Amino acid sequence: MFFQSLTAVAAIPFASAQLNQLAQDAGKMYFGTATDNGELNNTQYVSILTNTSEFGQLTPSNGQKWFVIEPEFGVYNFSMGSVVADLAASNNQILRCHNLVWHSQLAPWVDTMTWSKENLTAALIDHVTQEATHWKGKCYAWDVLNEALNEDAYYNDYNIEHVSNKSNAARANIIKLLQDDGIRIDGVGLQSHFTVANAPSLDAQIENMQLFADMGLEIAITELDVRLNEPENSTNLANQSQVYENTVGACMQVDECIGITVWDFYDPFSWVPDTFPGQGSATLYFANFTKHPAYQGIVNALTNGTDSGSDNDNGDDCDDDGDSGDKKKKRDSHWWRL
């Protein structure tokens, strides 16, 4: 069994402070996780999920997507999305809402109806208005527009975590155009679905985040996970830990990066194995609820601040002016809402 063969790796000591506590102590708004309704039947999982020292923010993985919210044209059902939203509210956790517009997981009628530009625009406006109004005042942020760009080329997307044609297109062809038209856009979400073998470096992520920050945007890491090729071993788990550490470390080094969300924290509930056969173990907890070495990698980044990763050679960029408390207060007073 894997858990027997890697006992020494999984049993490394962890800092007593937990992730959300460490993130807030460092001046960030939250460290959070996505979760889904069916997962809430697992009592051990829920005990970790609702520990606000561990996770100060929740994102509904599926409960606010179009296929759930408007299963029939003009018929709205908010009950599934309310499960995680109500849990966050009852536990005093920040709610990031996900998502209003996406090309995937649409209700079947969206694909089967005949559309003109006019009636599709009207249906889209009605859907966004109904959903955003229902949760008005309850969401810290909405992923308003999700995955709008092709690979060639606010807003939430994948493969915009380092400077590339796609991230540059996001800045020039979406964000700047909206800003030039006077349309409010508060921030950008970097999904950060990485693989152990192909993840941007610490410095590459810092550079990219800073370019978004220079546009007056807040930045959030919204769907972080790091998949590896099965089976797990000490080498790929150590490499996974470094990727997590680099990504969280980049957020630590950019003031405008306000928080990190992992795309669930428990391997059995990860989306990865079904989507990428032969890959998995992408989260922070094994099936037996022991922690990946990546958990400690995140702790390293949160506690070491701007000196987080082994590939970080920017020690002169450290900002240790003692103002993290003031920055936290400022972020606590700023809420992205429609």
Beta strands, then each sheet from edge to edge (+ up, - down):
strand 1: 30-35
strand 2: 57-60
strand 3: 94-102
strand 4: 141-146
strand 5: 155-157
strand 6: 187-190
strand 7: 193-195
strand 8: 218-229
strand 9: 257-262
strand 10: 279-280
sheet 1: 4+ 3+ 2+ 1+ 9+ 8+ 6+ 5+
sheet 2: 4+ 3+ 2+ 1+ 9+ 8+ 7+
sheet 3: 4+ 3+ 2+ 1+ 9+ 8+ 10-
end
